[in-house]
Structures are given as C-alpha cells and as structure tokens.
Amino acid sequence: CLFAKRLTNKTCVCYKNKEMDKLLDIINIILKNRGKPTMKQISADTDLRTDLGFDSLDLAELTARIEAEFDVDIFEDGIVFKISDILEKISK
C-alpha cells in the first residue's frame, strides 16, 4: 500500500488511494474557501493544525464535509490531529 501507519512492530494499517484523494479534495476546498494556498499532496503524517494551518472553523468544516462524504463523525471519540487519525476512522 502507498499510505500506511505502523501501529505496532508487526502491524500496519493501509489506506486506499481513493480515500486519500478524497481527503485531499476536501482539504483543498476548505483551504481555498479561506483564501489559503492549496496542497498538492498530503500524507498520513500531515498534521491538521501545524502542516495545514487549520483553525477551529476549518476543523468544523472538515468534520461536516467528511461526515457528508463518508458518514463518519471524526471527532465523535475525541480530537484528531493527523490525516492518519481521520483515515483510521473512515476505514472502520
């Protein structure tokens, strides 16, 4: 798989390119709506606040768009920090 997060020494979670592409689309819509530069790519390690500069309004929009697309509330079980956190929740 192209995008993976190591959970233990022997276990990896693989993410589909389709999920990453859709997340990138959603992120770029949010960035564009806020007048911020868009991203050409993201990785599982991309941090929502540090790397993307997301604030609370951006995170609220992200939550709404992901819930509409994937029918998952990414903040239901707590805060997400990285793309890998989102991918884990939408792949359940």
N, C-alpha and C positions, 0 to 999 in steps of 0.2 A: 504494500500500500504506500501511497505517496505521503500521506499525513498520518502520523502516529504519535501517541503519547505513551511513554513507558509507565505502567502502573506499578510493576514490581520488576525484579531482575528477569523474570521469565514471561511476563505478560505484557502485551501491547494492545491498545485499542486502535483500530484502523478506522479512518474516516473516508467516506466516499467523496470523490471529486465534485459530485453534484451538490452535496451539502456545503462544501467549501465555496463553490462558485456562487451558490445562492446567498450564503452569508456575506460574501464579498459584495454582491449586488446590493443587499440590504444596507450594509455599512456605507457603501458609496452614495446611496440615496440620502442617508442621514447626513453624511459629510457635506454633500452638495447642497442640501437644504439649509445647512448652517453656514454656507459660504466658505467651507474649509476644503483644502486640496483632497482629492480622492486618492485611493490606494490602488496600485497595480496588482498587488498580491498581499495575502495575509498568510500566517502560519498558525499552527496550533499554539505556539508560544506568544502570539501577538496579544499584548495587554490592552484592554479596552480604554483605560484611562491614560496610561503612560504613552503607549505607542500610537493610539488613535486620537487622544485628546478628548475623549468623551466626558461630558459632564452629566449631571443628573437628568437634564432634559433629553440629551442624546440617549441615555440608558433607558429612559421611559419610552422613547420612540422605538428603540431597538427591541424592547420587550414586546410592545404592541405588534410590530412587524413580524417578529419571529413567531409570536402566538398565532397570528393570522396565517402565516405560511406553513408552519409545522404543527400547529395545535398544541404547543407546549409553552408553559409559563416558566421562563428560565430563572426567575427569581423566587419561585414557589418554595424551594428548600434552602434559600439563603442567597448570598451575594455571589455573582460570577465575576471573575477577574480577567480571565483569558479566553481566547477563542476555543481552546480545548475544553473549558468548562461548559461552554454552550454546546459544543459538539457532543459531549457526553450526554447532555440532557435531551438533545433532539434525536439521538440514536437509540434511546431506550425504548 
